Amino acid sequence: MVIAITWSLIYRQALTASLLPLTSLMVSLLSFAAASLHFLARPHIFTFLYLAIWFGMLENLRLRRPLPFWQPLLLMLIWVNTHGAFISGFACFMAYWAEFFGEYLKHRKDIPFFRSQLAKFSGLGILLFVTSLINPVGIRLWKTSIEYVTNRYLISHTQEYLPPNFQSLTTWPFLIMILLSLWLAMSQRQPIPMAHRFLGVGWTALALMSARNIPLYALIMTPILSMQIKRFLTGTRWENREKQFISLQTKIRLPIWATIGSLIIICLILTSPWFKERNQFDPNVFPIEATNWIIASSPQGNMMNYFPWGGYLLFRLWPEYRVFIDGQTDFYGEDLTRTYEKILTLDEGWKFWLDKYQINWVIFPQDSRLIMALRQDPGWECLYEDHLATICLRHHTARPQSMEKR
């Protein structure tokens, strides 16, 4: 629902910028495909929605359209208490501030600063920053967010923060958007607004550095690209066909039929046996059977788990069990992540860390170095094993209800 609403807003913004419905739709679908590599059921999707609304507000301010002062403040208040990527909103804000600053330098002899658009926009920026402090931890939220994105160790150990792999087909829509933006930029006869230039260059750089930023890049660039395509197509046959399409869709009430058709397709998909089969965890990726054994056997004590399985184990076993680590490295921090790495690689002193955290049982891939070492350790016994996972317990740990080895 959040993703659908977000791209509906982005399409409308693209349509407002270009007045070309087919072109706006194609660019929106391209950006949707580019962003889909990070469509996950996580709080990050709320930043998609907020950024789409935020961009529309900033565009209204740039074009001097009426915008109540309280609206961006309310959005920032909600955003800062929902997800840490509220900082991306301030990054976009600075692009527009730079444009207003450039305008002020050109006309500073004619307009006093306190009456300029720059002064009003700067005042809004100060209020937005103050609003961002209205959260449970105040200024520490800024500190935590900035420290994490600048921590090279944690970033390099989190897959979604790594640069995109253009050998994968999933990144090709993003690559197409970059190439399209370059081609349009070199083909423009009219100057591109400074804010759009800052946004295009800045978000392209951020997306190339981290795949996690690709959806945000796609959101921002959809209306901008649509506007540039509009300029490029002015006076062409395609523009005339777009006008004919607008007239046609008004006559046949296309939005109504498109909505009805979409609902029918959704119902068919949701009731399809194929969808039910596909909507399952892959037993070759996730330790499904091993987790079933844990639930049935109830091993006692603290768990040491394989990092990529942390989220799945948390989903299946909480609150009866707590994982040692999962993908939320921004919460666990660098020290614990390094400790996990020492245990994973059997670095010097790895047994000390198992003792310090009072680890009583371990669930790791059956061919991992840790499992191989525990098999040789007389203080441990491996009670469960399948094609993917092995579970080993300390000898002093209370025996599970079922002592059968697998």
N, C-alpha and C positions, 0 to 999 in steps of 0.2 A: 504493500500500500504506500509506504513512504517513498520507495523508488519510483513508483508509477506517478505519484503526485509531483515528485521532483521534476521528472522529465516532461510532464505535461506543462509545468511552469516554464521550463527551459524552452520548450517548443513555442509557447506563446510569446516569450521574450524574443526568440528568433524571428517569429512572424511579425511582431511589432517593428523589429529593426529592419526587416527586408521587404515586408508586404508580399512575399512570394511563398505561398503555402507549400507547394511541392518541394521547392528548394529547402525551405526551413525544415520540412519533414525529413528529407534525406540527410541533412546535416545532423539533425537530432538523433536519427537512427544510427548514424555513424558514431556519434559521441556516446550513445547508449551502448553500442558494441565495444567501444574502447574502454568504457568504465566498468563493464560487466565483469572484468577479471577480479574486481574487489566488491562484488555484490554479496556480502556476508551478513548473517543475522547478528550484527553487533552495533553498538552505539554510534559507530562511524557513519552509518547511513543517515542519522539525523543531521550530521554536518552537511551531507549532500543537500538536504531540504533547506536548511538554514542558509547555506551559501547561495542557493538559487534565489531565495527571497532577498538576501543581502545584495546580490549583484543588481537585482531589479531596483532596489532602493538607491544604490549608488548611481545607477544610470539616470534615475529621476532627478537626483541632485545635480548631476553633470549637465543635464538638459534643461535645468531650471524648471522642472515640473513641480507642482505642489506636493509636498511630503510632510506630514505632521512630524514634529521633532521627536515625539515620544515613541514613534514606531521603531526606528533603529535601536533606541535604548531598550525597549521591551524585548526585541528580538535578541539583543546581546545578553540581557539578563537570563533569558531562557537558555540560550546557547551555552553560556559559560557554566551553567549548572547541569548541562547535559553531556557535553563532550569536550575534551581538551583541545580539539582542533579549532576552537574559537579564535585561535591566533591567526588562522588563515583569513578570517574576516578582517583583522587589522592589517594583514599584508595587502589585501585588496584595497582597503581604505587608503593606505599610503600611496598606491598608484594614482588614485583620484586626487589626493592631496597634492601630489607632484604636479598634476595638470593645473590645478587651481593656483599653485605657486608660480608656475610658468606664466599663466595669464596675468597674475598680479605684477610680476616683474615688467611685463610689457606695458601695463596701464597704470603703474604706480604713481605717475605724475598727475593723472586725472582723477584717481579715486583714492581717498585716504584708506589706510589699512583697516580701521575699525568698521568701515562701511563696505569693505570688499567681500567677495564670496569666500576668499581664503580665510578671513577672520571668522566668518560663520562656520565654515567647515572645520577649522582648527578648534573652535569652541565645542563643536559636536564631538570631535575626537577626544577632547579632554573628558567630556561627560561619559563617553563610551568607556574610556579606561577606568573611570571611577565606578561605573556600573559593573565592569568586569570583576571588581573586587568584592562584589556582593555575592559571596559563595562561602561554603563552610570553612575554607582555609585562607580566604583573603588573598594577599599577594603571593603566598606560597604556591598557589595554583600556577601562576606565571613561572615561578622558579622551577617547579617540577616539570612542566611541559618543555621549557627551554632546555633544561639539563638533559632530559631524555633525548630530544632530537639532536643534541650536540654531543651525545655520548657515542663515540665511534665504536666502542666495543659492543654495546647493546645493539646498535643499529646494524652492525655487520653480522650479528648473530640472530637477526630477525628477518625472515625471508621477505616479508612484504615491504621492508624498508630498503631492500637491495635494488639496484638499477634493473629496468626491464630487460628481459631476454628477447631480443628481436628474432631469434631463431624459432620462437614459439608463435604459432598462428594467432594466439589470443592477443598478442601485442600489435598485430598488423593494423587493426583499425586506428590505434593510437599513432602508428607510424604514418598512416595515410593522412591523418589530421595535421601532423607536423608538416608533411610535404605540401599539403594543400595550403596551409597558412603561409609557407615560404613562397609558393608560386603566386598567391594572391598579393602578398606584400610587394613582390617585385613587379607585379603587373598594375599596381594602383597608380592612377593619374592624380587622384586627390590625396591630400595628406591624411594619414590615419590619426585619430585622436590620441594624444599623448598617453592618457590613462590606458587605452587599449594596447598601445605599444608596450607599456610597462607590464601589463597583465600577460600579454602574449609571451614576451621574452622571459619574464619571471617564472610563470607557471610551466613553460616548456622546460626551463632549467631544472625546476623542482621535480617535475615528472620524470626527467631523464636520470636524475639522481636517485629517485625512489619510486618504485611501482605503486606504492600506496597513494601517491599524489596524482596518478593518472585520472581517476574519476573527477577530482577537483579541477584539473586542467580541462577535461572534456566539458564539464559544466560551464566554466568560464568562457571557453572558446566557441561554444555553439552559437550564441547570439553575435559574437564578434565576427566569426567567419560568415554567418548569414548576411550580415551588413556589408562585408567586403564583396561577397558574391553578387549582392544586389547592385553595387556600383559597377561591377565587371559586366553584368548582363544588361545594363540599361541600354534600351534601344535595340535589343536583339529580338529574334523570333521567339526565343524561350520566354522572354518577359511577356510577350503577347499571349502566349499559350497559358501562362500562369494567370493572366487576367481572365481568360476564357474559363479556366478551371474554377476561379472564384465565383464567376457567374453561374456555372453549372452546379457547384456544390450548394449554392443558395437555393436553387430551384428544387433539387432533389433532397434537400435537408440531410446532407451527408453526415454531419456530426451525430445525428440521431441514429441513422442506420449503422454507422461505424461502431457506436456504443453497443447497440443490440447485437451486432455480429461478434464483437469482442466478448460479450458475456456468454454467447452461445459457445464460442471456441473454448473459453475458460472452463465452462461446465463439462464439455466433452473431454478436455484434458484431465480434469480432476477425477472424473469417473472412469478414466481409462485404466485397464489393468497394467499397461505398460508404464504409466506414471507411477502407480503404486509400487511396481517392481524397482523402478529407478530411484524412488525416494527412500533409499535405505543406505545404511553405512556399508561400505565395502569391506568384507571380511579379510581381504588381502591387504588392507591399509590399516584398519583399526582392530584392536585386540578384542573382538566381540566375544568369542568363546571363552577367552581367559577372564574377561570381566564377568561373564555368567558364572564361572567357577568361583570367583571372589565373592559374588553375592550369595552363592549357595554354601560356600565353605566358611566364610567369615574369618579370615586370618586376623590375628590381633596385632595391635601396635602400629607404628608409623610406617608409611609406604615410601619407597624410592621408585619413581616412575620415569619412563622414557619421555623426554621432552615433547616430541611430536604427538604423543598420546595423551598429554596432560589434559587438554580440553575435553576429549572424549571420556576419559576416566572421571573427570570432574562432573560431567553431565550425567554419567551413569551411577556414580557412587556417592556423591554428596547428598546428605550431610553425614552419613555414617563414616565415610573416609574423606581425608583431605590429601590432595596431591602434594608432592614435594615442589613441583614447578610445572608451569604450563606457558602458553604463549604470551601471557601478560607480563612480559619482562619489565615494562615500565613500572609495575607495582613491586615486583620481586627485587629489582635493583641489580646492579653490577656484581656485588659481592656474592650473592647467592647463585647468580648465573655462572660466575667463575668457579664456585664450589661444585656445581653440577658438572661443569666441563672437566674438572679434575677427576671426579668419580667416573665419568663416562670414558675418559681416556686412560684410566688407571695411573694417573700422575702420582708422583711421590706423595705419600701420606693419604691416599684415597681411603684407606680403611679407617683412619682417624676421623674423617668426616662422617662416615657411616655410623661410627660410635658416638660422635658428638651429637648428631641429630637423632640418636636412638632409633636407627632404622632397623625394623624387625623383618621386613619382607620387601622384595624387589620384583618389579615387573618390567622386563626389558626384552628386546628382540632375542630370539633363541640363538642367533649367531654373533651376538655382541661380545666385546672383550670382557665386559663386566660379568656376564653370565658364565663365560668360559672360566674366568678366574674363580667365581663362587663355586663352580662345580668341583674345583680342586681343593677348596677350603673345607677342612673338616668341621668347621663351625657353622656351615650352611648346608642346606638340603633343598634340592629342586623338586617340588611336589607336583608341578603342573608344566606341561609343554605341549605346544601344537606347532603348526607350520609357521607361525608368526611370532608368538610370544612364549616366554618362559617365566615362571614365578618361583622364586627361591626364598626360603625362610631360614632364619637363625634357628639353631637347635634348641635354644632356651625359650623360643617363642611358643606360646600356647598353641597346641595342635589344632588345625581346622576341624570342623565337625566331620568332614569327610576326609579320611586319610588316604584315599585311593590316589595313586599317581596316574598321570596321564601322559 
